Amino acid sequence: MRTVFFGTPELAVPTLKAVAASHEVTAVVCQPDKPQGRSKKLVPPPVKTTAEALGIPVHQPSKLNDGSFEAWLREQQPEICTVAAYGRMLKQPILDIPPQGWLNVHPSLLPRWRGASPIQTALLAGDTETGVSIMRIVLEMDAGDILLQERVPIAPETTHPELSAQLAKLGARMMVEAMELVANGRAEFTPQDPAKVTHSRIITKEDGRIDWTKSAWAIHNQVRALQPWPIAHCQFREQPFRILRSRVVEANDTPQGAPGEIVAVGKQHLYVATGEGVLELLEVQVPGKRIVQTGEFLRGHRIEAGARFS
């Protein structure tokens, strides 16, 4: 099928590659290059880099609804448009252009976790499973009918980058399958159940701040969900302290203490009391230093039980 692909971040790259290998991608649309670092140098999004490597023309409109983008898309004459994490809303005149409509890869079991951060939100909520939905795009965010859906279990230690990579690979395969169903006239769409709708939101830096009065499981979910940004963080000895990996400890295994209190220290372990349960810190980072396992951190810092994280 002749398609224009819409996507921006790394999450969308596997889908672009899979679609380009199976169908005619006339162009790729992604968000504009963005400044990064202290130099504010413009850096292209991963989808742009991939498209250029594949020899596919790239279009990066700053405006979508002034008429010029609509005219450009009509010139491409797509039979269908495919989307994976493009990151911008599309108006109805644009949605009406491809005769076979729009297919979107959404990394959740819709209607659960519509919105901007479905993977992180599933981890923050402590969900034990998630998945990928291939759906039509309509004006309401993530509300379109579902063509395909597959479930994926979430292990207790799985982090956001790990789960994202798994879902991106699955979504790429499913998008190609969905396009074949549409091309062969065998696509059957199912409306979402409005009674089961839940929403995710945009993650902010403040979401990374640890509240030690919360349960060990809530903080552990925060640690694994908020990578690579904003990363779960707190204060220790009046300096920022980042936690990259953790483990919830059985209550009978360690002493109890006040929330944020270090209740046990060994050569390789550091246990911290929470509002409910105890959390073991596995990988940490302090300002100006690299990420290290807790054992390495303890060799360079004298820490005793009774010290507090704030």
Secondary structure in CASP SS format (residue, H / E / C, confidence):
PFRMAT SS
TARGET T0000
AUTHOR 0000-0000-0000
METHOD secondary structure of the structure
MODEL  1
M C 1.00
R E 1.00
T E 1.00
V E 1.00
F E 1.00
F E 1.00
G E 1.00
T C 1.00
P C 1.00
E H 1.00
L H 1.00
A H 1.00
V H 1.00
P H 1.00
T H 1.00
L H 1.00
K H 1.00
A H 1.00
V H 1.00
A H 1.00
A H 1.00
S H 1.00
H C 1.00
E E 1.00
V E 1.00
T E 1.00
A E 1.00
V E 1.00
V E 1.00
C C 1.00
Q C 1.00
P C 1.00
D C 1.00
K E 1.00
P E 1.00
Q E 1.00
G C 1.00
R C 1.00
S C 1.00
K C 1.00
K E 1.00
L E 1.00
V E 1.00
P C 1.00
P C 1.00
P H 1.00
V H 1.00
K H 1.00
T H 1.00
T H 1.00
A H 1.00
E H 1.00
A H 1.00
L H 1.00
G C 1.00
I C 1.00
P C 1.00
V E 1.00
H E 1.00
Q C 1.00
P C 1.00
S C 1.00
K C 1.00
L C 1.00
N C 1.00
D C 1.00
G C 1.00
S H 1.00
F H 1.00
E H 1.00
A H 1.00
W H 1.00
L H 1.00
R H 1.00
E H 1.00
Q H 1.00
Q C 1.00
P C 1.00
E C 1.00
I E 1.00
C E 1.00
T E 1.00
V E 1.00
A E 1.00
A C 1.00
Y C 1.00
G C 1.00
R C 1.00
M C 1.00
L C 1.00
K C 1.00
Q H 1.00
P H 1.00
I H 1.00
L H 1.00
D C 1.00
I C 1.00
P C 1.00
P C 1.00
Q C 1.00
G C 1.00
W E 1.00
L E 1.00
N E 1.00
V E 1.00
H E 1.00
P C 1.00
S C 1.00
L C 1.00
L C 1.00
P C 1.00
R C 1.00
W C 1.00
R E 1.00
G C 1.00
A C 1.00
S C 1.00
P H 1.00
I H 1.00
Q H 1.00
T H 1.00
A H 1.00
L H 1.00
L H 1.00
A C 1.00
G C 1.00
D C 1.00
T C 1.00
E E 1.00
T E 1.00
G E 1.00
V E 1.00
S E 1.00
I E 1.00
M E 1.00
R E 1.00
I C 1.00
V C 1.00
L C 1.00
E C 1.00
M C 1.00
D C 1.00
A C 1.00
G C 1.00
D C 1.00
I E 1.00
L E 1.00
L E 1.00
Q E 1.00
E E 1.00
R E 1.00
V E 1.00
P E 1.00
I C 1.00
A C 1.00
P C 1.00
E C 1.00
T C 1.00
T C 1.00
H H 1.00
P H 1.00
E H 1.00
L H 1.00
S H 1.00
A H 1.00
Q H 1.00
L H 1.00
A H 1.00
K H 1.00
L H 1.00
G H 1.00
A H 1.00
R H 1.00
M H 1.00
M H 1.00
V H 1.00
E H 1.00
A H 1.00
M H 1.00
E H 1.00
L H 1.00
V H 1.00
A H 1.00
N C 1.00
G C 1.00
R C 1.00
A C 1.00
E C 1.00
F C 1.00
T E 1.00
P C 1.00
Q C 1.00
D C 1.00
P H 1.00
A H 1.00
K H 1.00
V C 1.00
T C 1.00
H E 1.00
S C 1.00
R C 1.00
I C 1.00
I C 1.00
T C 1.00
K H 1.00
E H 1.00
D H 1.00
G H 1.00
R E 1.00
I C 1.00
D C 1.00
W C 1.00
T C 1.00
K C 1.00
S E 1.00
A H 1.00
W H 1.00
A H 1.00
I H 1.00
H H 1.00
N H 1.00
Q H 1.00
V H 1.00
R H 1.00
A H 1.00
L C 1.00
Q C 1.00
P C 1.00
W C 1.00
P C 1.00
I C 1.00
A E 1.00
H E 1.00
C E 1.00
Q E 1.00
F E 1.00
R C 1.00
E C 1.00
Q E 1.00
P E 1.00
F E 1.00
R E 1.00
I E 1.00
L E 1.00
R E 1.00
S E 1.00
R E 1.00
V E 1.00
V E 1.00
E C 1.00
A H 1.00
N H 1.00
D H 1.00
T C 1.00
P C 1.00
Q C 1.00
G C 1.00
A C 1.00
P C 1.00
G C 1.00
E E 1.00
I E 1.00
V E 1.00
A E 1.00
V E 1.00
G C 1.00
K C 1.00
Q C 1.00
H C 1.00
L E 1.00
Y E 1.00
V E 1.00
A E 1.00
T C 1.00
G C 1.00
E E 1.00
G C 1.00
V E 1.00
L E 1.00
E E 1.00
L E 1.00
L E 1.00
E E 1.00
V E 1.00
Q E 1.00
V C 1.00
P C 1.00
G C 1.00
K C 1.00
R C 1.00
I C 1.00
V E 1.00
Q E 1.00
T H 1.00
G H 1.00
E H 1.00
F H 1.00
L H 1.00
R H 1.00
G C 1.00
H C 1.00
R C 1.00
I C 1.00
E C 1.00
A C 1.00
G C 1.00
A C 1.00
R E 1.00
F C 1.00
S C 1.00
END
